[in-house]
Amino acid sequence: MSETTKSRSLQISPKYTVAFWRGLELDPDNPKQEEWLKAVDVLRDRIQGRFIKPAETLIDVDRANHQQTYGFAILALDCLVLETIQGFREGVTNHTRQSGRLFREFLSGWKPFIDCLGAGVVATKKADEFYSQGRCALHHSGATEKMTVGVSGPMMRFDEGQISVNRTLFHKELESEFDRYLETLADPLSVDLRKKFLLKMSTICGL
């Protein structure tokens, strides 16, 4: 098998390959809606199949445990989803040295996150704290000193330098945000958003 054939057969999601993506006719300025709906389904299948469903499996299994201990793993997967959504929104093809900013942009404009903050609290500052104590600590060392992850209380609480996360609510709200993004992406009027999505996914596919 040639290198070209191999690349075209690579899976970009559980159901779809690079070859499928290359076969789509996607022009944001002259859209064929049926083709764009297929493209949206590619992203849905990619994120759900690789991150959201695995996190939900951990949630379901953990629910039956006497001590629910999968919180960090669930939150780590959801941090990947969060950054990925923002990367697609902006058309960022390389996240190197971009992760902190992507987290800040996503969280500071996300109503469920803002609703967890008290009056006068600067959303960008707390977003940076979550990025440092959540995403970075978990991904770099698998542990965090200033964050607890559980299954009760509000989605997130900031208290004297400590962060508490209800990983079940966080996952639920994040999945809802992803669904809203897909709905917007499916709208033919979302030309700029579609261009950025097309740029990122085509880069993933080596185009």
N, C-alpha and C positions, 0 to 999 in steps of 0.2 A: 504494500500500500504506500503510495507517495505521501510526502509531507503535506501536500495540498489536500489530498483526500482525507488524511487524518484530521487536519484542522477543520475541515467542513463537517466531519462527523462528530466533533467534540460536543458533549452535552453542555448546554448553558443553563439547563434546568432539568428537573426529572423527566419532562415530556418533550422538550425541544432541543434541537441541535443548532450549531452554527449554520449549517446548510439551510435549515428552515428559515432562520433570520435573514440570510442573504437572499432568499427567494421572495421576501416581502417587498411590495412596492409602497414605500413610505416617503411621501412628500408633504411636509407640514403646510406648505402654501397651496397645494392642490391635492387635498387629502382624499384617498379612497377609504371611506369609513370602515368598510369590512376589513381592510388590511390593517388599519390602525387598531381595531379591536383585537385582532390576532396578536399584534405587537404588545398591547397592554396585557394580554393573557400570558405572554412569554414572561414578562416581569412578575406578574402575579405568581406564576408557577415557580419562578426562580426563588423569590423571597419566601414564599410560603413553604416550598419544599425543602429549602436549605436551612432556614432559620426559624420561621414562625411555628411550623408543625413540630420540629424537634423540641422547641421550648415548651409547647403544649403537651407533648408526650412526657417531658420531665415534670410538668405541673401535675398531670394526672397520676403519674407514678408516685410522686412525692406526697400527694394527698392521702395515700394509703399508708404512708410511713408513720411510725410512732413519733419519730423526730424528723421534721421536714428539713432536709439538709441540702437540697438542690438549688437553693436560692441564688447562690453566686453564679452557678452555671447558667441558670435561666436568665439572670440579669446580663451576663456576658453576651449571650446570644442576642438579647434585645438591644444592647448597645451597638452591636453590628448592624442590626436593622435600622436603628435610628440614624446612624452615620450614612448608611447606604441610601436611605430615602432622601436625605438632604443632598447627598452627592448627585443623585439623579435629578433632583429639582434644579440644581445649579449647573448640571452638565460637567461636573468635575471628573476628569478622567484619571487623575493621579492624586491620591489622598495624602501623599507624603507631606508632612508638616501642615496639613490642612485639617486634621481631625478635630483639634480644639476649636477652631473657628466654626466648623460644620456643626459640632455639638452646640456651640453658643447660639448660632443662628436658628437651629431647630428648636431648642428648649425655650429660648427667650420669646419665641412667637407661638408657643404651643399652649393653648388655654388650660389643659389639665395641669400643666406644670405651673403656670402663673397662678392658678387657683390655690396652689399649695403654699404660696408665699404670703407673708403678712404685709400689712399696709406699709408702704414706703420702702419695701425691700427691692433692691435692684436685681432684675431677673438675670441679666448677663453675668453678674457676680456669682449668683447661686448656680448658674449653668456651668461656670468655670469650676466651681467647687465639685459639682457632680461629675464633671469630666475627669477631674484629677483623682477624686476618691473612688469613683465608680469605674469608669471605663479604663483609665490608665492603671490604677492599682490592680484591678482584676486581670487585665490582659497582660500586664508585665510580671506580676508576682503571684497572682491567684489569691490575693488577700488584701484586706483594707483595714486600716486602723481607725478610721473615722466614719465608717458606714456600717449599718446593720441592715440585713435583708430578712424580711419576715412575711407573714401572710395576714396581718391584721393592721388596723389603723388606716389613715389616709394614704393615698398613692405615694406621697413623699412628705417628710417633715424635716425641717432644718432647725436645730436646737443647740445653741452654744458650740458651734463648730462640728457637731455631729449630724449625720444624715441618716434618717430611717426610711427605708423603701419597702412598700408593700408590693412585692414582685408580681403578684397575681393581678392587682389593679393596674400596675405599670404595663404589664404585657397586654392586658385587655385594651387599654387606652391607646397603646402604640399600634396595635393591630387595626383599631378603628381609624387611626390617622393614616395608616397605609392604605386602607380602603378608600378614604376620602381623596387621597392623592391619585389613586387609580381612576376614580370617578371623574376627577378633573382632567386627567390625561385622556380619557375617552371622549371628552368634549372637543369637537372640531374647532371651536373657537380658541382653544388653548394652544395657539400656534407656537409661542415662545417656549412654553413648557415642553411641548413635543420636540422642538428642535434640540433642547438640552438633553432630553431623554434619549433621542436618537443618537446624539453625539456620544454619550456615555456607553450605551449598549453596543453601538457599532465598534467602539474602541475595545470593549470586552471581547467582541467577536473577531478582532483583528482586522477590521476594515479601515 
